[in-house]
């Protein structure tokens, strides 16, 4: 159980500038902006919610943050994340 809480704590700190460098923070926000563009474009083309397979989901930082943005998460019907690591 301790690993789960440490992992959740790491996720909570993922966008906290007190715990990561400014460059990493900018990189993560850029990643979210690009994902939003791609998801929105595909959603418009398909005209229905997307199914996403995230291979190498790691600590689930991306789906955790995407799920907190209603405008994006509403365009996703199914999000499946897989990873080989023990912590994931």
The first five atom37 places (N, CA, C, CB, O) and aatype in JSON, in Angstrom:
{
  "aatype": [20, 20, 20, 20, 20, 20, 20, 20, 20, 20, 20, 20, 20, 20, 20, 20, 20, 20, 20, 20, 20, 20, 20, 20, 20, 20, 20, 20, 20, 20, 20, 20, 20, 20, 20, 20, 20, 20, 20, 20, 20, 20, 20, 20, 20, 20, 20, 20, 20, 20, 20, 20, 20, 20, 20, 20, 20, 20, 20, 20, 20, 20, 20, 20, 20, 20, 20, 20, 20, 20, 20, 20, 20, 20, 20, 20, 20, 20, 20, 20, 20, 20, 20, 20, 20, 20, 20, 20],
  "atom_mask": [
    [1, 1, 1, 1, 1],
    [1, 1, 1, 1, 1],
    [1, 1, 1, 1, 1],
    [1, 1, 1, 1, 1],
    [1, 1, 1, 1, 1],
    [1, 1, 1, 1, 1],
    [1, 1, 1, 1, 1],
    [1, 1, 1, 1, 1],
    [1, 1, 1, 1, 1],
    [1, 1, 1, 1, 1],
    [1, 1, 1, 1, 1],
    [1, 1, 1, 1, 1],
    [1, 1, 1, 1, 1],
    [1, 1, 1, 1, 1],
    [1, 1, 1, 1, 1],
    [1, 1, 1, 1, 1],
    [1, 1, 1, 1, 1],
    [1, 1, 1, 1, 1],
    [1, 1, 1, 1, 1],
    [1, 1, 1, 1, 1],
    [1, 1, 1, 1, 1],
    [1, 1, 1, 1, 1],
    [1, 1, 1, 1, 1],
    [1, 1, 1, 1, 1],
    [1, 1, 1, 1, 1],
    [1, 1, 1, 1, 1],
    [1, 1, 1, 1, 1],
    [1, 1, 1, 1, 1],
    [1, 1, 1, 1, 1],
    [1, 1, 1, 1, 1],
    [1, 1, 1, 1, 1],
    [1, 1, 1, 1, 1],
    [1, 1, 1, 1, 1],
    [1, 1, 1, 1, 1],
    [1, 1, 1, 1, 1],
    [1, 1, 1, 1, 1],
    [1, 1, 1, 1, 1],
    [1, 1, 1, 1, 1],
    [1, 1, 1, 1, 1],
    [1, 1, 1, 1, 1],
    [1, 1, 1, 1, 1],
    [1, 1, 1, 1, 1],
    [1, 1, 1, 1, 1],
    [1, 1, 1, 1, 1],
    [1, 1, 1, 1, 1],
    [1, 1, 1, 1, 1],
    [1, 1, 1, 1, 1],
    [1, 1, 1, 1, 1],
    [1, 1, 1, 1, 1],
    [1, 1, 1, 1, 1],
    [1, 1, 1, 1, 1],
    [1, 1, 1, 1, 1],
    [1, 1, 1, 1, 1],
    [1, 1, 1, 1, 1],
    [1, 1, 1, 1, 1],
    [1, 1, 1, 1, 1],
    [1, 1, 1, 1, 1],
    [1, 1, 1, 1, 1],
    [1, 1, 1, 1, 1],
    [1, 1, 1, 1, 1],
    [1, 1, 1, 1, 1],
    [1, 1, 1, 1, 1],
    [1, 1, 1, 1, 1],
    [1, 1, 1, 1, 1],
    [1, 1, 1, 1, 1],
    [1, 1, 1, 1, 1],
    [1, 1, 1, 1, 1],
    [1, 1, 1, 1, 1],
    [1, 1, 1, 1, 1],
    [1, 1, 1, 1, 1],
    [1, 1, 1, 1, 1],
    [1, 1, 1, 1, 1],
    [1, 1, 1, 1, 1],
    [1, 1, 1, 1, 1],
    [1, 1, 1, 1, 1],
    [1, 1, 1, 1, 1],
    [1, 1, 1, 1, 1],
    [1, 1, 1, 1, 1],
    [1, 1, 1, 1, 1],
    [1, 1, 1, 1, 1],
    [1, 1, 1, 1, 1],
    [1, 1, 1, 1, 1],
    [1, 1, 1, 1, 1],
    [1, 1, 1, 1, 1],
    [1, 1, 1, 1, 1],
    [1, 1, 1, 1, 1],
    [1, 1, 1, 1, 1],
    [1, 1, 1, 1, 1]
  ],
  "atom_positions": [
    [[0.81, -1.19, 0.0], [0.0, 0.0, 0.0], [0.86, 1.26, 0.0], [-0.92, -0.01, 1.19], [0.48, 2.27, -0.59]],
    [[1.99, 1.21, 0.65], [2.83, 2.4, 0.73], [3.24, 2.88, -0.66], [4.07, 2.1, 1.57], [3.26, 4.09, -0.9]],
    [[3.57, 1.96, -1.58], [3.96, 2.33, -2.94], [2.84, 3.11, -3.64], [4.32, 1.09, -3.75], [3.11, 4.07, -4.36]],
    [[1.6, 2.69, -3.42], [0.48, 3.36, -4.06], [0.41, 4.82, -3.62], [-0.85, 2.64, -3.73], [0.23, 5.71, -4.45]],
    [[0.56, 5.08, -2.33], [0.49, 6.45, -1.84], [1.67, 7.27, -2.33], [0.44, 6.46, -0.32], [1.51, 8.44, -2.67]],
    [[2.85, 6.68, -2.38], [4.0, 7.39, -2.91], [3.78, 7.72, -4.38], [5.28, 6.56, -2.74], [4.12, 8.82, -4.82]],
    [[3.21, 6.8, -5.13], [2.94, 7.03, -6.54], [1.89, 8.12, -6.71], [2.47, 5.74, -7.21], [2.05, 9.0, -7.56]],
    [[0.83, 8.1, -5.91], [-0.21, 9.13, -5.98], [0.38, 10.48, -5.62], [-1.39, 8.78, -5.04], [0.03, 11.5, -6.23]],
    [[1.25, 10.5, -4.64], [1.91, 11.76, -4.26], [2.74, 12.28, -5.41], [2.79, 11.55, -3.01], [2.77, 13.49, -5.67]],
    [[3.42, 11.39, -6.11], [4.22, 11.8, -7.27], [3.33, 12.38, -8.36], [5.02, 10.62, -7.82], [3.7, 13.37, -9.0]],
    [[2.17, 11.78, -8.59], [1.24, 12.28, -9.59], [0.75, 13.66, -9.2], [0.05, 11.32, -9.75], [0.68, 14.55, -10.05]],
    [[0.42, 13.85, -7.94], [-0.06, 15.16, -7.48], [1.0, 16.24, -7.66], [-0.49, 15.08, -6.02], [0.66, 17.4, -7.86]],
    [[2.26, 15.86, -7.58], [3.35, 16.83, -7.72], [3.75, 17.06, -9.18], [4.55, 16.36, -6.93], [4.59, 17.91, -9.46]],
    [[3.15, 16.32, -10.12], [3.58, 16.35, -11.52], [3.52, 17.73, -12.16], [2.75, 15.41, -12.32], [4.35, 18.04, -13.01]],
    [[2.57, 18.56, -11.77], [2.46, 19.9, -12.32], [2.7, 20.97, -11.26], [1.09, 20.1, -12.96], [2.33, 22.13, -11.46]],
    [[3.29, 20.59, -10.15], [3.55, 21.54, -9.08], [4.96, 22.11, -9.24], [3.38, 20.86, -7.69], [5.94, 21.37, -9.09]],
    [[5.09, 23.42, -9.54], [6.41, 24.0, -9.79], [7.34, 23.96, -8.57], [6.25, 25.42, -10.24], [8.54, 24.19, -8.71]],
    [[6.8, 23.68, -7.38], [7.65, 23.57, -6.2], [8.46, 22.26, -6.2], [6.8, 23.65, -4.93], [9.43, 22.13, -5.45]],
    [[8.06, 21.3, -7.04], [8.7, 19.99, -7.03], [9.41, 19.63, -8.33], [7.69, 18.95, -6.74], [10.18, 18.68, -8.36]],
    [[9.16, 20.39, -9.42], [9.81, 20.08, -10.69], [10.41, 21.36, -11.27], [8.81, 19.43, -11.68], [10.05, 22.47, -10.87]],
    [[11.3, 21.18, -12.21], [11.96, 22.35, -12.82], [10.98, 23.08, -13.74], [13.22, 21.91, -13.61], [9.99, 22.52, -14.2]],
    [[11.28, 24.33, -13.99], [10.45, 25.15, -14.88], [10.41, 24.54, -16.28], [10.98, 26.6, -14.95], [9.37, 24.57, -16.94]],
    [[11.52, 23.99, -16.74], [11.6, 23.4, -18.07], [10.71, 22.16, -18.19], [13.04, 23.03, -18.42], [10.02, 21.98, -19.2]],
    [[10.72, 21.33, -17.17], [9.87, 20.15, -17.19], [8.4, 20.55, -17.12], [10.22, 19.22, -16.02], [7.56, 19.96, -17.8]],
    [[8.09, 21.54, -16.32], [6.72, 22.04, -16.22], [6.24, 22.54, -17.58], [6.62, 23.16, -15.17], [5.14, 22.21, -18.01]],
    [[7.06, 23.33, -18.26], [6.7, 23.83, -19.59], [6.52, 22.69, -20.58], [7.76, 24.81, -20.1], [5.61, 22.71, -21.4]],
    [[7.37, 21.71, -20.5], [7.29, 20.55, -21.38], [5.98, 19.78, -21.16], [8.48, 19.62, -21.16], [5.33, 19.37, -22.12]],
    [[5.6, 19.59, -19.9], [4.38, 18.86, -19.6], [3.15, 19.62, -20.08], [4.28, 18.59, -18.1], [2.22, 19.01, -20.61]],
    [[3.13, 20.94, -19.9], [1.99, 21.72, -20.38], [1.93, 21.71, -21.9], [2.08, 23.17, -19.88], [0.84, 21.65, -22.47]],
    [[3.07, 21.76, -22.57], [3.11, 21.67, -24.03], [2.54, 20.34, -24.5], [4.55, 21.86, -24.56], [1.8, 20.27, -25.48]],
    [[2.9, 19.29, -23.79], [2.4, 17.95, -24.11], [0.87, 17.91, -23.99], [3.04, 16.9, -23.17], [0.2, 17.35, -24.85]],
    [[0.32, 18.51, -22.94], [-1.14, 18.52, -22.76], [-1.83, 19.34, -23.85], [-1.51, 19.07, -21.37], [-2.9, 18.96, -24.32]],
    [[-1.23, 20.45, -24.24], [-1.81, 21.28, -25.31], [-1.84, 20.51, -26.62], [-1.01, 22.6, -25.48], [-2.84, 20.55, -27.34]],
    [[-0.76, 19.82, -26.94], [-0.72, 19.04, -28.18], [-1.71, 17.87, -28.13], [0.7, 18.51, -28.43], [-2.38, 17.59, -29.13]],
    [[-1.81, 17.21, -26.99], [-2.79, 16.13, -26.86], [-4.2, 16.65, -27.04], [-2.65, 15.44, -25.49], [-5.03, 16.0, -27.69]],
    [[-4.5, 17.81, -26.48], [-5.82, 18.4, -26.64], [-6.12, 18.67, -28.11], [-5.94, 19.7, -25.82], [-7.22, 18.4, -28.58]],
    [[-5.14, 19.2, -28.85], [-5.32, 19.46, -30.28], [-5.61, 18.17, -31.04], [-4.07, 20.14, -30.86], [-6.53, 18.12, -31.86]],
    [[-4.82, 17.14, -30.78], [-4.97, 15.87, -31.48], [-6.31, 15.23, -31.16], [-3.83, 14.91, -31.13], [-7.02, 14.78, -32.06]],
    [[-6.66, 15.18, -29.89], [-7.93, 14.58, -29.47], [-9.1, 15.33, -30.08], [-8.05, 14.56, -27.94], [-10.05, 14.71, -30.57]],
    [[-9.06, 16.66, -30.07], [-10.14, 17.47, -30.64], [-10.26, 17.24, -32.14], [-9.9, 18.95, -30.35], [-11.37, 17.09, -32.65]],
    [[-9.14, 17.21, -32.84], [-9.17, 16.99, -34.3], [-9.74, 15.61, -34.64], [-7.75, 17.12, -34.88], [-10.6, 15.5, -35.51]],
    [[-9.28, 14.58, -33.95], [-9.79, 13.23, -34.21], [-11.27, 13.1, -33.85], [-8.98, 12.19, -33.42], [-12.03, 12.44, -34.55]],
    [[-11.67, 13.73, -32.77], [-13.07, 13.71, -32.34], [-13.96, 14.35, -33.41], [-13.23, 14.45, -30.98], [-15.03, 13.83, -33.71]],
    [[-13.52, 15.46, -33.97], [-14.29, 16.13, -35.02], [-14.4, 15.27, -36.27], [-13.66, 17.48, -35.38], [-15.45, 15.23, -36.91]],
    [[-13.32, 14.57, -36.62], [-13.33, 13.71, -37.8], [-14.22, 12.49, -37.6], [-11.91, 13.26, -38.13], [-14.98, 12.12, -38.49]],
    [[-14.13, 11.86, -36.44], [-14.9, 10.64, -36.17], [-16.34, 10.94, -35.79], [-14.23, 9.84, -35.07], [-17.23, 10.12, -36.02]],
    [[-16.57, 12.11, -35.2], [-17.9, 12.52, -34.73], [-18.46, 11.58, -33.65], [-18.87, 12.57, -35.9], [-19.67, 11.38, -33.54]],
    [[-17.55, 11.03, -32.88], [-17.94, 10.21, -31.73], [-16.76, 10.11, -30.78], [-18.41, 8.78, -32.19], [-15.62, 10.37, -31.18]],
    [[-17.0, 9.74, -29.52], [-15.92, 9.64, -28.54], [-14.83, 8.66, -28.99], [-16.47, 9.2, -27.2], [-15.1, 7.65, -29.64]],
    [[-13.61, 8.98, -28.63], [-12.45, 8.2, -29.03], [-12.16, 7.06, -28.07], [-11.24, 9.09, -29.15], [-12.51, 7.12, -26.89]],
    [[-11.53, 6.03, -28.59], [-10.95, 4.96, -27.77], [-9.44, 5.12, -27.84], [-11.4, 3.51, -28.26], [-8.87, 5.18, -28.93]],
    [[-8.8, 5.2, -26.68], [-7.36, 5.43, -26.63], [-6.69, 4.27, -25.91], [-7.04, 6.78, -25.92], [-7.13, 3.85, -24.83]],
    [[-5.62, 3.75, -26.51], [-4.78, 2.74, -25.88], [-3.43, 3.41, -25.61], [-4.62, 1.46, -26.79], [-2.72, 3.79, -26.53]],
    [[-3.1, 3.54, -24.34], [-1.86, 4.18, -23.91], [-0.89, 3.09, -23.5], [-2.1, 5.2, -22.75], [-1.0, 2.53, -22.41]],
    [[0.07, 2.8, -24.36], [1.06, 1.76, -24.07], [2.25, 2.42, -23.37], [1.53, 1.02, -25.38], [2.87, 3.33, -23.91]],
    [[2.54, 1.96, -22.17], [3.59, 2.57, -21.36], [3.03, 3.73, -20.54], [4.74, 3.06, -22.24], [3.64, 4.79, -20.44]],
    [[1.86, 3.5, -19.95], [1.14, 4.55, -19.21], [1.89, 5.02, -17.97], [-0.23, 4.05, -18.81], [1.64, 6.12, -17.47]],
    [[2.8, 4.22, -17.47], [3.61, 4.62, -16.31], [2.76, 4.91, -15.09], [4.44, 5.83, -16.64], [1.96, 4.07, -14.67]],
    [[2.92, 6.09, -14.52], [2.19, 6.44, -13.29], [0.82, 7.06, -13.58], [3.01, 7.41, -12.46], [0.17, 7.58, -12.67]],
    [[0.38, 7.0, -14.82], [-0.94, 7.49, -15.26], [-1.08, 9.0, -15.15], [-2.03, 6.83, -14.44], [-2.18, 9.52, -14.99]],
    [[0.04, 9.71, -15.23], [0.0, 11.16, -15.14], [-0.87, 11.76, -16.25], [1.42, 11.74, -15.22], [-1.67, 12.66, -15.99]],
    [[-0.72, 11.27, -17.47], [-1.47, 11.85, -18.59], [-2.97, 11.61, -18.46], [-0.97, 11.26, -19.91], [-3.72, 12.59, -18.51]],
    [[-3.46, 10.38, -18.29], [-4.91, 10.24, -18.15], [-5.47, 10.92, -16.91], [-5.28, 8.78, -18.11], [-6.61, 11.38, -16.92]],
    [[-4.67, 11.0, -15.84], [-5.14, 11.69, -14.64], [-5.4, 13.16, -14.94], [-4.11, 11.55, -13.49], [-6.43, 13.71, -14.55]],
    [[-4.48, 13.78, -15.64], [-4.66, 15.2, -15.94], [-5.7, 15.42, -17.04], [-3.34, 15.81, -16.36], [-6.47, 16.38, -16.97]],
    [[-5.75, 14.54, -18.04], [-6.77, 14.66, -19.07], [-8.17, 14.54, -18.47], [-6.57, 13.6, -20.17], [-9.09, 15.25, -18.87]],
    [[-8.32, 13.63, -17.52], [-9.65, 13.42, -16.92], [-10.11, 14.62, -16.11], [-9.63, 12.18, -16.02], [-11.3, 14.76, -15.83]],
    [[-9.19, 15.49, -15.74], [-9.54, 16.69, -15.01], [-9.93, 17.86, -15.9], [-8.4, 17.1, -14.14], [-10.3, 18.92, -15.41]],
    [[-9.85, 17.65, -17.22], [-10.21, 18.7, -18.18], [-11.45, 18.24, -18.94], [-9.02, 19.01, -19.18], [-11.35, 17.47, -19.89]],
    [[-12.62, 18.71, -18.51], [-13.89, 18.22, -19.05], [-13.99, 18.34, -20.56], [-15.03, 18.98, -18.43], [-14.54, 17.46, -21.22]],
    [[-13.44, 19.43, -21.13], [-13.51, 19.64, -22.57], [-12.8, 18.54, -23.35], [-12.92, 20.99, -22.93], [-13.19, 18.21, -24.47]],
    [[-11.76, 17.98, -22.76], [-11.02, 16.9, -23.42], [-11.62, 15.55, -23.05], [-9.53, 16.94, -23.03], [-11.89, 14.73, -23.93]],
    [[-11.84, 15.32, -21.77], [-12.28, 14.0, -21.3], [-13.63, 13.62, -21.89], [-12.35, 13.98, -19.78], [-13.91, 12.44, -22.09]],
    [[-14.47, 14.61, -22.17], [-15.77, 14.34, -22.78], [-15.67, 13.8, -24.19], [-16.61, 15.58, -22.78], [-16.64, 13.26, -24.72]],
    [[-14.51, 13.94, -24.82], [-14.29, 13.46, -26.18], [-13.69, 12.05, -26.19], [-13.37, 14.41, -26.93], [-13.45, 11.48, -27.25]],
    [[-13.47, 11.5, -25.01], [-12.86, 10.17, -24.88], [-13.9, 9.21, -24.32], [-11.59, 10.21, -23.97], [-14.42, 9.41, -23.22]],
    [[-14.19, 8.17, -25.07], [-15.16, 7.18, -24.62], [-14.51, 6.07, -23.8], [-15.86, 6.58, -25.81], [-15.1, 5.58, -22.83]],
    [[-13.29, 5.69, -24.2], [-12.59, 4.62, -23.5], [-11.09, 4.94, -23.49], [-12.86, 3.22, -24.17], [-10.51, 5.27, -24.52]],
    [[-10.48, 4.83, -22.31], [-9.04, 5.06, -22.17], [-8.46, 3.85, -21.46], [-8.73, 6.4, -21.38], [-8.78, 3.58, -20.3]],
    [[-7.62, 3.12, -22.18], [-6.98, 1.93, -21.6], [-5.48, 2.2, -21.53], [-7.29, 0.64, -22.45], [-4.86, 2.55, -22.53]],
    [[-4.92, 2.04, -20.35], [-3.49, 2.23, -20.16], [-2.85, 0.94, -19.68], [-3.23, 3.36, -19.17], [-3.33, 0.31, -18.73]],
    [[-1.76, 0.55, -20.34], [-1.02, -0.65, -19.92], [0.45, -0.28, -19.73], [-1.17, -1.8, -20.97], [0.97, 0.64, -20.36]],
    [[1.09, -1.01, -18.85], [2.5, -0.78, -18.6], [3.1, -2.05, -18.04], [2.72, 0.42, -17.64], [2.42, -2.82, -17.36]],
    [[4.36, -2.26, -18.31], [5.05, -3.47, -17.86], [5.63, -3.31, -16.44], [6.16, -3.83, -18.84], [5.89, -4.31, -15.77]],
    [[5.84, -2.08, -16.01], [6.51, -1.88, -14.72], [5.64, -2.32, -13.55], [6.9, -0.43, -14.55], [4.41, -2.27, -13.63]],
    [[6.28, -2.73, -12.48], [5.56, -3.19, -11.3], [4.73, -2.07, -10.66], [6.55, -3.76, -10.27], [3.6, -2.3, -10.23]],
    [[5.29, -0.85, -10.61], [4.57, 0.26, -9.99], [3.33, 0.68, -10.76], [5.49, 1.44, -9.85], [2.37, 1.17, -10.17]],
    [[3.34, 0.49, -12.08], [2.17, 0.88, -12.87], [1.06, -0.11, -12.65], [2.52, 0.96, -14.38], [-0.02, 0.03, -13.23]]
  ]
}
